[in-house]
Amino acid sequence: MDYHKPIPLKQPPVLDAIEVEENGEPLVCLSDYGEDFIFEPVYYNKGIQGSINTLYAREQVAQKLLKASKLLPHGYKFKIFDAWRPFDVQMSLYNSFLQENLELKSAGKSLEEIRKITRQYVTFPSRDPMKPFLHATGGAIDLTIVDQGRYVDMGTEFDAFMDKAHTCYFEINNSDATITRNRRLLYNVMSECGFVNYPFEWWHFDYGDPVWAFYNSCNAIYGGIGSCE
């Protein structure tokens, strides 16, 4: 495969009209898939209410992640930050980022504009399984690449909600060849195995959920799951 193929500029997903045809696929524990992954459950480590220290995803997602890991160059591994996410964690993240963005009111932004900015990065925490927030589906994965245990440079930290986190930022600005190469590696390996990228976050990939459905012009096969048990 071509690790260095340029990342295409994509339009933001529009999810309002996406329908879910839940296929009933179970969540599985990603740690059961061997030593190909390194885990860093960031929200549990930060002590966010409701967070868990075990990462779960849908069965096909886990299998595709394992396949993608085999495509990485020697010595590289995936470090996974988050996968299936409880409702309480999503609510906490949404409210926290919304409060941060309320400071924008002083810059002339309306409340509706602020909510739109917030939802660009943190999906509204719906409990409706047919209109789920992405990480409720078990189809959304947040991850990066490490080389011999060291992070490769992706230009921003995980959960850095800023323009530089947009997947194509360095493609467009042509400002750092190393970061561009690293993002292309992650994007192309994941794409090769059927994932799609959420264009505002270089670390976020989807399979089977509404974002995946939007870019594949089909219905989602994963709805929201309220519990990992």
DAZILIN-V747530 format. One record per run of one state. SS is the DSSP state (H for helix, E for strand, L for the rest). FROM is the first residue (numbers start at 1). TO is the last residue. If there is no record, write none. Layout:
BEGIN
{{SS;FROM;TO} {SS;FROM;TO}}
END
This chain:
BEGIN
{{L;1;19} {E;20;20} {L;21;26} {E;27;29} {H;30;33} {L;34;36} {E;37;39} {L;40;41} {H;42;45} {L;46;55} {E;56;58} {H;59;69} {L;70;75} {E;76;82} {L;83;86} {H;87;107} {L;108;110} {H;111;121} {L;122;133} {H;134;136} {L;137;139} {E;140;147} {L;148;149} {E;150;151} {L;152;162} {H;163;165} {L;166;168} {H;169;173} {L;174;176} {H;177;192} {L;193;195} {E;196;197} {L;198;203} {E;204;206} {L;207;209} {H;210;216} {L;217;219} {E;220;220} {L;221;229}}
END
